[in-house]
Amino acid sequence: MKHVAVVGTGLAGLYAARRLSELNPEVQITLITKGDLGESNSAWAQGGLSVVTAETDSVASHVADTLAAGAGLCWPEAVQVLCSEGPERLQQLLEWDMQFDRVDGSFALGLEAAHSQPRILHARGDATGAALVAQVSLGLLGHQVDIREHTLLVDLLVENGQLRGVRLLDADGLVDLEVDALILASGGAGQLFRHTTNPTLTTGDGVAAAFRAGAVLADLEMYQFHPTALAVPGSFLISEAVRGEGAVLIDQHGHRFMPELDKRAELAPRDVVARGIQQTMIRQGGQPVLLDATALGEQHLAERFPAITKACRRFGLNWGREPIPVTPAAHYWMGGVATDTYGRSSIPGLFVIGEAACTGAHGANRLASNSLLETVVFAERAVQSLLAAGSKLAAEWPTDAPAERWQDSGTLAELRIPVASRGTHSGEEQEVVDRVELQTLLWDSVGLARTEPALFAAIGQLNSWRPASLEHRVFSDWEDANLLELARVVTASARAREESRGAHFRLDYPATVADANRPVTVVREV
């Protein structure tokens, strides 16, 4: 193993690059990001690291909570790996001098929705993701890692079914880079939706490139909408931990509505709370609901949630004295490139970790704060698998790497979708896709509540659009092409699942079907 590329500088990519450089300093590592180093969803994460540390807690309890939130779609083996290996990865972070918040010397454990125990570690209050990214990044400075910022992943180069390299776009134009293996940690695609808590760079470039290369994708219809984003431009996230500490949701008349919808009230799973908010907003003419945290007090809110407090002040809101307006927003993609429990995809040489991967650990609805944990657990396993195989990586690659999850039960549907043309266009009647129009279409038709007529119409609209010509070095044109590609497969997957489960809710199929707890998979039509 001579040359490994890592695409993405969120926590998954940074952790993988650092561990790989530590464990085998002779490996040439190229770390690629289309933004600045560390600019990612991870850096925006207010939530913490969900991991068992207390004597009153257990891995079995963490597993049970994760399975319950996943609404029957989790892969139990992946969940077991996630929860049982969490304490080891926490120890690794502590060895890297990561500082988590403490009270009297012990971890300050938080409680979040659908967790049966307080087990959430935070850093700097509500800046856990930023603190983790910064600390893990520090360890890269003393290693031989070639960091390429402002470089876009365009395509994966596959030869005879095996990964051989990547095609990149930087200020000098297109360039091909030959590698022995690729760790894809490029994140999700929150920019598919009009309202999202994700930064603007989350356009699903890695997942789109993997799809074009022939990788199997799964669970694409499972997009989690965070219940509480500040109802202002930018959709600033209001952490679940706020409700975990006692904040409540009220309508415009001051009525607390969640206890009437679920016995867990504000601490029900995210999909339940998000739909409860949506239903209330519809009843009150589209006006946002209010999050009332005033009982927690101004001083406590400022100390415990400094970033949220600062954001509220920026918009003239004092959430210590008055309720603040909130609305659901696209937050996290449970779907992605299908992998096994070592991050191995259906393409030999291609490892996928973090939000770009579909490990099966989240099922139909991610348990709060399991995402940061997932990044380090599966990054470690990918690195260990890569190093163990060495020069025999392709020969030892499992022929059914991501398919273990559904060997016994099969898949709910296997969709074969053609890849959209990204070449030059002339004389075609299709309109060039507009990102805002695409985001509005996905929000309205493939958002919190879906129906067959809306999904069918959305597919027709998406097929009527084409990407702009990609002859120029403009990242946004390439991103829009990726968003259009992914919008088509997400919408098709949502149409294929004729039931409601977790984050996927169909108004025309409101019941959960007992024998439909299997993935919808998508592959490129050849």
MARDOBA-72667 format. One record per residue (C-alpha): y negated, z negated, x; residue number from 0. Coordinates in Angstrom, 2 decimals. Layout:
N
REC        yy        zz        xx   num
REC         Y         Z         X   NUM
...
***
This chain:
526
REC        yy        zz        xx   num
REC      0.00      0.00      0.00     0
REC     -3.09      1.27      1.81     1
REC     -5.87      1.91     -0.72     2
REC     -6.48      0.25     -4.08     3
REC     -9.42      0.93     -6.39     4
REC    -10.67     -1.67     -8.85     5
REC    -12.91     -0.37    -11.65     6
REC    -15.06     -2.99    -13.32     7
REC    -16.92     -6.05    -12.04     8
REC    -16.40     -8.46    -14.90     9
REC    -14.31    -11.54    -14.19    10
REC    -11.02     -9.57    -14.30    11
REC    -12.07     -7.00    -11.72    12
REC    -13.82     -9.49     -9.44    13
REC    -10.89    -11.89     -9.52    14
REC     -8.39     -9.10     -8.79    15
REC    -10.44     -7.73     -5.89    16
REC    -10.92    -11.17     -4.35    17
REC     -7.27    -12.19     -4.64    18
REC     -6.06     -8.85     -3.30    19
REC     -8.40     -9.10     -0.32    20
REC     -7.29    -12.67      0.39    21
REC     -3.56    -12.05      0.07    22
REC     -3.52     -8.80      2.05    23
REC     -6.65     -8.23      4.15    24
REC     -5.23     -4.95      5.44    25
REC     -5.45     -3.24      2.04    26
REC     -8.50     -1.01      1.66    27
REC    -10.24     -2.00     -1.58    28
REC    -12.88      0.05     -3.35    29
REC    -14.65     -1.90     -6.10    30
REC    -16.43      0.40     -8.57    31
REC    -19.02     -0.44    -11.22    32
REC    -21.43      1.75    -13.14    33
REC    -24.02     -1.04    -13.17    34
REC    -24.91     -3.77    -10.71    35
REC    -22.23     -5.99     -9.23    36
REC    -21.29     -8.60    -11.81    37
REC    -23.07     -6.87    -14.69    38
REC    -20.50     -7.14    -17.47    39
REC    -19.40     -8.72    -20.73    40
REC    -18.00    -11.62    -18.71    41
REC    -21.46    -12.50    -17.42    42
REC    -22.67    -12.72    -21.01    43
REC    -19.85    -15.03    -22.14    44
REC    -21.23    -18.28    -23.55    45
REC    -17.80    -19.56    -24.52    46
REC    -15.61    -21.26    -22.00    47
REC    -12.18    -21.20    -20.45    48
REC     -9.44    -22.20    -22.86    49
REC     -6.84    -24.07    -20.81    50
REC     -4.64    -27.13    -21.19    51
REC     -5.85    -30.04    -19.05    52
REC     -5.76    -33.15    -21.26    53
REC     -2.70    -35.41    -21.50    54
REC     -3.00    -35.28    -25.29    55
REC     -2.78    -31.47    -25.22    56
REC      0.18    -29.21    -24.42    57
REC      1.01    -25.61    -23.59    58
REC      3.14    -25.50    -26.74    59
REC      0.09    -26.44    -28.83    60
REC     -2.04    -23.78    -27.13    61
REC      0.69    -21.21    -27.76    62
REC      0.94    -22.20    -31.42    63
REC     -2.82    -21.93    -31.92    64
REC     -2.92    -18.51    -30.25    65
REC     -0.03    -17.20    -32.36    66
REC     -1.61    -18.52    -35.55    67
REC     -4.95    -16.83    -34.81    68
REC     -3.15    -13.58    -33.91    69
REC     -1.86    -13.27    -37.49    70
REC      1.69    -12.23    -36.61    71
REC      0.75     -9.40    -34.25    72
REC      0.89    -11.31    -30.96    73
REC      3.60    -10.58    -28.41    74
REC      5.06    -14.09    -27.91    75
REC      6.05    -13.42    -24.29    76
REC      2.48    -12.50    -23.38    77
REC      1.14    -15.56    -25.21    78
REC      3.53    -17.81    -23.30    79
REC      2.37    -16.30    -20.01    80
REC     -1.29    -16.69    -20.95    81
REC     -1.06    -20.34    -21.93    82
REC      1.51    -21.60    -19.44    83
REC     -0.12    -20.02    -16.37    84
REC     -3.64    -21.07    -17.34    85
REC     -3.55    -24.41    -15.47    86
REC     -2.51    -22.61    -12.24    87
REC     -5.39    -20.18    -12.50    88
REC     -7.77    -23.06    -13.19    89
REC     -6.57    -24.67     -9.98    90
REC     -7.31    -21.44     -8.11    91
REC    -10.85    -21.39     -9.48    92
REC    -11.34    -25.01     -8.47    93
REC    -10.17    -24.16     -4.95    94
REC    -12.91    -21.52     -4.93    95
REC    -15.34    -24.37     -5.68    96
REC    -15.96    -23.38     -9.29    97
REC    -17.83    -26.24    -10.99    98
REC    -17.09    -26.96    -14.63    99
REC    -19.11    -29.41    -16.72   100
REC    -17.84    -32.97    -16.59   101
REC    -18.45    -36.30    -18.30   102
REC    -17.75    -39.44    -16.25   103
REC    -15.77    -37.37    -13.77   104
REC    -13.49    -35.72    -16.34   105
REC    -13.77    -32.22    -17.77   106
REC    -16.10    -32.06    -20.77   107
REC    -13.67    -30.46    -23.21   108
REC    -15.07    -28.57    -26.18   109
REC    -13.48    -27.71    -29.52   110
REC    -13.77    -24.21    -30.95   111
REC    -12.53    -22.50    -34.09   112
REC     -8.77    -22.39    -34.72   113
REC     -7.99    -24.70    -31.77   114
REC     -6.07    -27.84    -32.73   115
REC     -7.27    -29.69    -29.62   116
REC    -10.46    -29.84    -27.54   117
REC     -9.46    -27.72    -24.53   118
REC    -12.48    -25.53    -23.74   119
REC    -14.00    -25.91    -20.29   120
REC    -17.64    -24.91    -19.92   121
REC    -19.97    -24.41    -16.99   122
REC    -23.75    -24.83    -17.08   123
REC    -23.52    -25.52    -20.80   124
REC    -23.36    -22.14    -22.49   125
REC    -23.38    -19.99    -19.34   126
REC    -19.69    -20.21    -18.41   127
REC    -19.18    -16.48    -17.93   128
REC    -22.21    -16.09    -15.70   129
REC    -21.17    -19.09    -13.61   130
REC    -17.62    -17.75    -13.16   131
REC    -18.80    -14.26    -12.23   132
REC    -21.28    -15.63     -9.70   133
REC    -18.77    -17.98     -8.07   134
REC    -15.93    -15.45     -7.84   135
REC    -18.36    -12.83     -6.48   136
REC    -19.31    -15.11     -3.60   137
REC    -15.81    -14.84     -2.19   138
REC    -16.06    -11.08     -1.85   139
REC    -18.86    -11.26      0.68   140
REC    -16.60    -12.20      3.56   141
REC    -13.96     -9.56      2.90   142
REC    -13.62     -5.86      3.61   143
REC    -14.37     -4.56      0.12   144
REC    -16.22     -1.29     -0.37   145
REC    -18.50     -1.98     -3.34   146
REC    -19.82      1.09     -5.14   147
REC    -22.50      0.27     -7.70   148
REC    -24.03      2.70    -10.18   149
REC    -20.84      4.78    -10.08   150
REC    -19.21      5.95    -13.31   151
REC    -15.47      6.42    -13.79   152
REC    -15.09      9.94    -15.19   153
REC    -11.33     10.53    -15.19   154
REC     -8.00      9.38    -13.80   155
REC     -6.22     11.85    -11.55   156
REC     -2.53     12.03    -12.46   157
REC      0.04     14.21    -10.72   158
REC      3.69     14.50    -11.84   159
REC      3.14     11.57    -14.18   160
REC      1.83      9.22    -11.48   161
REC     -1.68      8.04    -10.74   162
REC     -3.07      9.66     -7.60   163
REC     -6.77      8.90     -7.76   164
REC    -10.00      8.69     -9.75   165
REC    -12.88     11.05    -10.38   166
REC    -16.26      9.38    -10.10   167
REC    -19.88     10.27    -10.78   168
REC    -22.69      8.85     -8.68   169
REC    -26.16      9.95     -7.62   170
REC    -24.67     12.68     -5.44   171
REC    -22.50     14.15     -8.21   172
REC    -18.76     14.23     -8.91   173
REC    -16.37     13.00     -6.25   174
REC    -12.57     12.52     -6.20   175
REC    -11.12      9.41     -4.58   176
REC     -7.42      9.26     -3.66   177
REC     -5.81      5.82     -4.12   178
REC     -2.33      4.33     -4.09   179
REC     -3.04      2.22     -7.17   180
REC     -5.82      1.54     -9.64   181
REC     -6.66     -1.77    -11.30   182
REC     -8.66     -0.82    -14.37   183
REC    -10.86     -3.68    -15.57   184
REC    -13.62     -1.68    -17.24   185
REC    -14.04     -3.79    -20.37   186
REC    -14.30     -2.96    -24.05   187
REC    -16.35     -0.63    -26.22   188
REC    -18.78     -2.77    -28.18   189
REC    -21.29      0.07    -28.23   190
REC    -19.15      1.76    -30.88   191
REC    -20.95     -0.40    -33.46   192
REC    -24.55     -0.73    -34.55   193
REC    -24.47     -4.53    -34.31   194
REC    -22.78     -5.86    -31.19   195
REC    -23.00     -8.82    -28.86   196
REC    -21.98     -6.57    -25.95   197
REC    -24.31     -5.21    -23.26   198
REC    -25.24     -1.52    -23.33   199
REC    -22.75     -0.59    -20.61   200
REC    -19.70     -1.38    -22.78   201
REC    -18.84      2.19    -23.74   202
REC    -15.09      2.10    -23.19   203
REC    -15.10      4.49    -20.23   204
REC    -11.86      3.18    -18.74   205
REC     -9.86      3.21    -21.97   206
REC    -11.11      6.72    -22.79   207
REC    -10.15      7.96    -19.31   208
REC     -6.70      6.38    -19.62   209
REC     -6.20      8.04    -23.01   210
REC     -7.10     11.44    -21.60   211
REC     -4.66     10.84    -18.74   212
REC     -1.83     10.18    -21.21   213
REC     -1.60      6.37    -21.23   214
REC     -0.28      4.65    -24.35   215
REC     -2.94      2.72    -26.29   216
REC     -2.27      0.02    -28.89   217
REC     -3.95     -2.20    -31.51   218
REC     -7.14     -0.13    -31.45   219
REC     -7.95     -1.01    -35.06   220
REC     -8.20     -4.67    -34.09   221
REC    -11.87     -5.17    -33.23   222
REC    -13.10     -8.72    -33.53   223
REC    -16.49     -9.33    -35.10   224
REC    -18.14    -12.54    -33.97   225
REC    -19.40    -14.41    -37.03   226
REC    -22.67    -15.61    -35.58   227
REC    -25.04    -13.35    -33.72   228
REC    -28.74    -14.07    -34.00   229
REC    -30.12    -11.73    -36.67   230
REC    -32.76    -10.25    -34.39   231
REC    -32.87     -7.10    -32.23   232
REC    -30.20     -7.37    -29.54   233
REC    -27.79     -9.50    -31.64   234
REC    -27.85    -12.44    -29.21   235
REC    -24.57    -14.35    -29.48   236
REC    -24.58    -17.86    -30.92   237
REC    -21.50    -19.48    -29.39   238
REC    -18.63    -20.72    -31.51   239
REC    -19.01    -24.00    -29.67   240
REC    -22.14    -24.68    -31.74   241
REC    -20.02    -24.82    -34.88   242
REC    -17.41    -26.74    -32.92   243
REC    -19.99    -29.48    -32.39   244
REC    -20.93    -29.67    -36.05   245
REC    -23.34    -26.87    -37.01   246
REC    -22.75    -25.47    -40.52   247
REC    -23.39    -22.18    -42.30   248
REC    -25.61    -22.09    -45.37   249
REC    -26.91    -19.35    -47.65   250
REC    -30.56    -18.58    -48.35   251
REC    -30.58    -21.36    -50.97   252
REC    -29.30    -23.98    -48.54   253
REC    -25.77    -24.03    -49.96   254
REC    -22.91    -24.54    -47.48   255
REC    -20.36    -21.89    -48.47   256
REC    -17.49    -21.89    -45.95   257
REC    -15.62    -24.97    -47.33   258
REC    -15.15    -23.02    -50.56   259
REC    -13.52    -20.11    -48.71   260
REC    -11.23    -21.89    -46.25   261
REC    -10.16    -25.50    -45.75   262
REC    -11.10    -25.21    -42.07   263
REC    -14.64    -24.27    -43.12   264
REC    -16.81    -23.18    -40.16   265
REC    -13.85    -23.67    -37.77   266
REC    -11.60    -21.13    -39.48   267
REC    -10.54    -18.11    -37.36   268
REC    -13.35    -15.70    -36.54   269
REC    -12.25    -12.98    -38.94   270
REC    -12.26    -15.44    -41.85   271
REC    -15.72    -16.78    -41.03   272
REC    -17.14    -13.30    -40.38   273
REC    -15.94    -11.99    -43.75   274
REC    -17.20    -15.13    -45.47   275
REC    -20.64    -14.47    -43.99   276
REC    -20.48    -10.80    -44.96   277
REC    -19.56    -11.62    -48.56   278
REC    -22.41    -14.10    -48.78   279
REC    -24.87    -11.59    -47.32   280
REC    -23.83     -9.01    -49.90   281
REC    -24.40    -11.53    -52.71   282
REC    -27.91    -12.26    -51.43   283
REC    -28.96     -8.63    -51.07   284
REC    -28.13     -8.18    -47.40   285
REC    -30.19    -11.10    -46.15   286
REC    -28.62    -12.97    -43.20   287
REC    -27.08    -16.38    -43.69   288
REC    -28.37    -19.40    -41.79   289
REC    -26.76    -21.54    -39.12   290
REC    -27.92    -25.13    -39.45   291
REC    -27.61    -27.06    -36.19   292
REC    -30.50    -29.44    -36.85   293
REC    -28.19    -32.44    -37.18   294
REC    -27.30    -32.07    -33.48   295
REC    -30.89    -32.74    -32.46   296
REC    -33.37    -30.82    -30.31   297
REC    -32.59    -32.63    -27.07   298
REC    -28.81    -32.21    -27.34   299
REC    -29.12    -28.52    -28.22   300
REC    -31.45    -27.88    -25.29   301
REC    -29.10    -29.65    -22.85   302
REC    -25.80    -28.35    -24.19   303
REC    -26.92    -24.81    -25.07   304
REC    -29.85    -23.95    -22.79   305
REC    -29.39    -20.15    -22.98   306
REC    -29.28    -20.13    -26.78   307
REC    -32.28    -22.45    -26.95   308
REC    -34.22    -20.10    -24.66   309
REC    -33.24    -17.06    -26.78   310
REC    -34.33    -18.79    -29.98   311
REC    -37.70    -19.67    -28.47   312
REC    -38.14    -16.05    -27.39   313
REC    -38.03    -15.06    -31.06   314
REC    -40.20    -17.94    -32.25   315
REC    -37.32    -20.04    -33.56   316
REC    -36.81    -23.77    -33.06   317
REC    -33.18    -24.32    -33.98   318
REC    -33.44    -28.03    -33.43   319
REC    -35.79    -28.25    -36.41   320
REC    -34.82    -25.39    -38.69   321
REC    -31.74    -23.25    -39.46   322
REC    -31.62    -19.87    -37.71   323
REC    -30.62    -16.48    -39.23   324
REC    -27.21    -15.14    -38.15   325
REC    -25.03    -12.12    -38.90   326
REC    -21.62    -10.88    -37.74   327
REC    -21.53     -8.43    -34.82   328
REC    -18.83     -6.52    -32.94   329
REC    -17.66     -8.77    -30.15   330
REC    -14.21     -8.23    -28.65   331
REC    -11.53     -5.53    -28.68   332
REC     -7.98     -6.83    -28.97   333
REC     -6.73     -3.25    -28.53   334
REC     -6.79     -1.10    -25.43   335
REC     -4.38      0.37    -22.91   336
REC     -0.91     -1.02    -23.63   337
REC      0.50     -3.05    -20.74   338
REC      3.40     -5.32    -19.89   339
REC      2.85     -8.90    -18.73   340
REC      2.01     -7.66    -15.22   341
REC     -0.77     -5.34    -16.31   342
REC      1.38     -2.24    -15.83   343
REC      0.56      0.67    -18.14   344
REC      2.72      3.67    -19.07   345
REC      1.33      5.56    -16.04   346
REC      2.90      4.46    -12.73   347
REC      0.20      3.14    -10.42   348
REC     -2.21      2.24    -13.23   349
REC     -2.72     -1.48    -13.83   350
REC     -5.05     -2.48    -16.69   351
REC     -6.45     -6.00    -17.13   352
REC     -9.15     -7.77    -19.12   353
REC    -10.59     -6.37    -22.33   354
REC     -9.57     -2.81    -21.44   355
REC     -5.92     -3.90    -21.71   356
REC     -3.80     -4.61    -24.74   357
REC     -1.35     -7.23    -23.50   358
REC     -0.39     -8.38    -26.98   359
REC     -1.63    -11.89    -26.18   360
REC     -4.42    -11.73    -28.77   361
REC     -2.59     -9.99    -31.60   362
REC     -4.80     -9.23    -34.58   363
REC     -7.43    -11.85    -33.80   364
REC     -8.31    -13.40    -30.44   365
REC     -8.35    -17.18    -30.30   366
REC    -11.75    -18.40    -29.14   367
REC    -12.20    -18.64    -25.34   368
REC     -8.81    -17.06    -24.56   369
REC    -10.54    -13.97    -23.14   370
REC    -11.84    -15.47    -19.89   371
REC     -8.44    -17.06    -19.43   372
REC     -6.73    -13.71    -19.98   373
REC     -8.79    -12.07    -17.25   374
REC     -7.64    -14.41    -14.49   375
REC     -4.04    -14.87    -15.66   376
REC     -3.21    -11.17    -15.90   377
REC     -5.36    -10.22    -12.90   378
REC     -3.26    -12.57    -10.79   379
REC     -0.03    -11.13    -12.15   380
REC     -1.18     -7.56    -11.54   381
REC     -2.10     -8.35     -7.94   382
REC      1.19    -10.13     -7.30   383
REC      3.15     -7.23     -8.82   384
REC      1.23     -4.67     -6.78   385
REC      1.75     -6.51     -3.50   386
REC      5.42     -7.23     -4.19   387
REC      6.12     -3.53     -4.77   388
REC      4.11     -2.36     -1.76   389
REC      4.87      1.21     -0.76   390
REC      7.65      1.34     -3.38   391
REC      5.20      0.91     -6.26   392
REC      6.03      4.18     -8.06   393
REC      9.78      3.85     -7.49   394
REC      9.88      0.32     -8.89   395
REC      7.58      0.98    -11.84   396
REC      9.41      0.17    -15.11   397
REC     10.01      3.31    -17.15   398
REC      9.02      1.42    -20.31   399
REC      6.41     -0.91    -18.81   400
REC      4.24     -1.47    -21.92   401
REC      6.98     -0.88    -24.48   402
REC      8.82     -4.18    -24.05   403
REC      6.59     -5.59    -26.76   404
REC      8.00     -3.37    -29.47   405
REC     11.48     -2.49    -28.23   406
REC     13.17     -4.45    -31.01   407
REC     10.81     -3.79    -33.90   408
REC      9.39     -0.37    -33.09   409
REC      5.79      0.48    -33.94   410
REC      4.04      0.60    -37.27   411
REC      2.81      4.10    -36.46   412
REC      2.69      6.33    -33.41   413
REC     -0.39      8.49    -33.63   414
REC     -0.73     11.63    -31.53   415
REC     -4.36     12.66    -31.28   416
REC     -5.76     15.62    -29.36   417
REC     -8.29     15.00    -26.64   418
REC    -11.79     16.14    -27.54   419
REC    -13.24     18.92    -25.40   420
REC    -15.80     17.72    -22.85   421
REC    -16.66     21.10    -21.38   422
REC    -19.63     23.31    -22.03   423
REC    -20.11     24.50    -25.61   424
REC    -21.61     27.68    -26.84   425
REC    -21.67     29.31    -30.23   426
REC    -20.05     26.31    -31.96   427
REC    -21.17     24.93    -35.30   428
REC    -20.51     21.32    -34.32   429
REC    -23.52     19.09    -33.85   430
REC    -24.04     17.13    -30.66   431
REC    -23.15     13.50    -31.29   432
REC    -26.01     11.04    -31.58   433
REC    -25.08      7.54    -30.43   434
REC    -27.07      5.73    -33.09   435
REC    -25.53      7.85    -35.85   436
REC    -22.05      7.20    -34.44   437
REC    -22.69      3.46    -34.23   438
REC    -24.00      3.40    -37.81   439
REC    -20.99      5.35    -39.07   440
REC    -18.53      3.00    -37.35   441
REC    -20.37     -0.10    -38.57   442
REC    -20.48      1.10    -42.16   443
REC    -16.99      2.65    -42.39   444
REC    -14.85      1.00    -39.71   445
REC    -16.49     -2.41    -39.56   446
REC    -15.63     -5.70    -41.24   447
REC    -14.21     -4.15    -44.42   448
REC    -12.49     -0.74    -44.57   449
REC    -11.22      1.63    -47.27   450
REC     -9.23      4.86    -47.29   451
REC    -12.10      7.02    -48.63   452
REC    -14.55      5.65    -46.05   453
REC    -12.08      6.06    -43.18   454
REC    -11.15      9.57    -44.26   455
REC    -14.82     10.56    -44.50   456
REC    -15.53      8.98    -41.11   457
REC    -12.76     11.02    -39.48   458
REC    -14.26     14.18    -40.95   459
REC    -17.71     13.28    -39.68   460
REC    -16.42     12.41    -36.20   461
REC    -14.57     15.72    -36.00   462
REC    -17.79     17.54    -36.85   463
REC    -19.50     16.15    -33.75   464
REC    -19.12     17.21    -30.14   465
REC    -20.36     15.74    -26.88   466
REC    -23.42     17.08    -25.15   467
REC    -22.87     19.38    -22.20   468
REC    -21.71     17.29    -19.24   469
REC    -23.10     19.55    -16.57   470
REC    -25.81     17.07    -15.64   471
REC    -25.62     13.71    -13.85   472
REC    -26.69     11.68    -16.87   473
REC    -24.43      8.69    -17.44   474
REC    -25.37      8.37    -21.12   475
REC    -24.00     11.84    -21.96   476
REC    -20.64     10.95    -20.43   477
REC    -20.70      7.58    -22.22   478
REC    -21.40      9.24    -25.56   479
REC    -18.43     11.54    -24.99   480
REC    -16.25      8.49    -24.38   481
REC    -17.57      6.72    -27.47   482
REC    -16.83      9.77    -29.60   483
REC    -13.30      9.93    -28.18   484
REC    -12.68      6.27    -28.89   485
REC    -14.29      6.34    -32.33   486
REC    -11.73      8.94    -33.37   487
REC     -8.72      6.94    -32.23   488
REC    -10.06      3.62    -33.59   489
REC    -10.71      5.16    -37.01   490
REC     -7.31      6.86    -37.11   491
REC     -5.61      3.58    -36.19   492
REC     -7.51      1.70    -38.91   493
REC     -6.43      4.30    -41.45   494
REC     -2.78      4.03    -40.35   495
REC     -2.57      0.29    -40.97   496
REC     -2.38      0.02    -44.75   497
REC     -2.62     -3.75    -44.97   498
REC     -5.03     -6.52    -44.03   499
REC     -4.24     -8.56    -40.93   500
REC     -6.53    -10.61    -38.72   501
REC     -9.64     -8.67    -37.77   502
REC     -8.45     -5.59    -39.70   503
REC     -9.42     -5.92    -43.38   504
REC     -8.78     -3.21    -45.97   505
REC    -10.43     -3.64    -49.36   506
REC     -7.83     -1.26    -50.81   507
REC     -4.92     -3.09    -49.12   508
REC     -6.08     -6.74    -49.13   509
REC     -2.59     -8.26    -48.69   510
REC     -0.75     -8.78    -45.42   511
REC      2.58     -6.93    -45.42   512
REC      5.40     -9.04    -44.00   513
REC      7.23     -6.23    -42.20   514
REC      4.10     -4.56    -40.81   515
REC      3.58     -6.99    -37.91   516
REC      3.96     -4.25    -35.31   517
REC      1.45     -2.36    -33.19   518
REC     -0.10      0.98    -34.06   519
REC      0.17      3.01    -30.86   520
REC     -1.84      6.07    -29.88   521
REC     -1.02      8.72    -27.31   522
REC     -2.69     11.95    -26.31   523
REC     -1.39     15.04    -28.08   524
REC     -0.19     17.44    -25.40   525
***
